[in-house]
């Protein structure tokens, strides 16, 4: 008589098999799930990486708008100049979309509460400065898409406002970078 075929022994085998499956599945589960979700927030490195990924995309898109402005708007605008805003409009749309992609960073959680407390205000300032710059950029686009030749006296005020907003954005970007850097672990 085969004792392993009894109902009691079959249950033991099934229980052992089920336990083995759970033990095999656990590492897969842990690697497929983010540890941060299990532990209540991202690690310091993961938090920084998540912020940097989105911020780099937004900053690059905003920088492209500034580059196009500098490349496409003459240093001295006259009634004879033709300003094509199509590329600047496309860049502005991309920058606005990239900035919108940073919205969820305001609710991103770090297991390091000091990191979260330092980065969130810098992130809010960054986003506000970026929005102000993009608003000024939109005013510039509206001006050059319209009959700007009828009133070129607005060129300097628009240029000054745009440059001031961009400078403020760069300062906010640098402050955010500093806040993030303060939580990097130095390499051994």
Secondary structure by P-SEA (a helix, b strand, c coil): ccccccaaaaaaaaaaaaaaaaaaaaaaaaaacccccccccccaaaaaaaaaaaaaaaaaaaaaaaaaaaacccccccccccccaaaaaaaaaaaaaaaaaacccccbbbccaaaaaacaaaaaaaaaaaaaaaaaaaaaaaaaaccccccccaaaaaaaaaaaaaaaaaaaaaaaaaaaaaaccccc
